[in-house]
Amino acid sequence: MHPEITSFGPFHLKFYGLALTTAFLLGTYISLRRAKRVGVSEDLIVWLSLVVLALAVLGSRFLYVFTHLEEFPDLPAGFFKIWEGGLTMYGGVLVAVAGGIAFLIARGERVWLVCDVVAPALALGEAVTRLGCFMNGCCFGLPTDLPWAVTFPEDSFSAAVFPGDALHPSQLYTFGAALIVFFVVLRLGRSFKYEGGLFWLCILLLSCARFLIDFTRYYGASDYLGRLDGLNFNNNQLITAGLALVSVAAMVALRAGQRKREGGRRSAG
């Protein structure tokens, strides 16, 4: 764990902030390159990236504050103190995806074509961000005796909960899973015959991976929904399960719409 890279007087360069910045820049770069191949405007990708970034931060902060109100006695001012920590990724995903799609619709763009363009960036952004989480010592896992378990320093977040215990490196599990999804989505980029399929496949794979990895991750008591067959289920798993179902439904609907259009063209011909 190494949350701070360096400091210059009052300026502190945090690894987590660097990871977020890197994820944004890499995602934008990859999306710009992919946009050229399908004739999507580069200006559109830049504006979409900025909109999604802003919405992701706001959505992540809102869901965290909403589910941890006891930690924020100074609302509404406390909502804006993001530098003190407190983001829930899937709040950002939900708001960013919905807001990004609304942005594209408002501009009259081919929504699902653009979503397919940026799909790999979503997975890569998740991977890079989780490296930041690992270096920051947050989003840690539960105690385990597996040989790759990690013991964080005494001044880390995890040590306050599990002092001296070796934990699942849940952040690295997510990093690895998201990186695999990134390469899978890149590989299958031209395999889909209907727009939007690649985007929703990316969401589906990331959601399924997160659902499983969350069984290894620590959450506060208020984040758990219940226990079934020895497994604890949490709020984020409810969200990821919902996203997975929405992804499947969207892929089926988009594929059916494409077949209907193809049938209409054949009939007209």
Secondary structure as UniProt FT lines:
FT   STRAND          4..8
FT   TURN            9..10
FT   STRAND          11..14
FT   HELIX           15..38
FT   HELIX           42..67
FT   HELIX           69..71
FT   TURN            73..76
FT   HELIX           77..80
FT   HELIX           82..84
FT   HELIX           89..106
FT   TURN            107..108
FT   HELIX           111..136
FT   TURN            147..148
FT   TURN            154..155
FT   HELIX           157..161
FT   TURN            163..164
FT   HELIX           170..187
FT   TURN            188..191
FT   TURN            195..196
FT   HELIX           197..213
FT   HELIX           214..216
FT   HELIX           221..223
FT   STRAND          224..228
FT   TURN            229..230
FT   STRAND          231..234
FT   HELIX           235..268
//
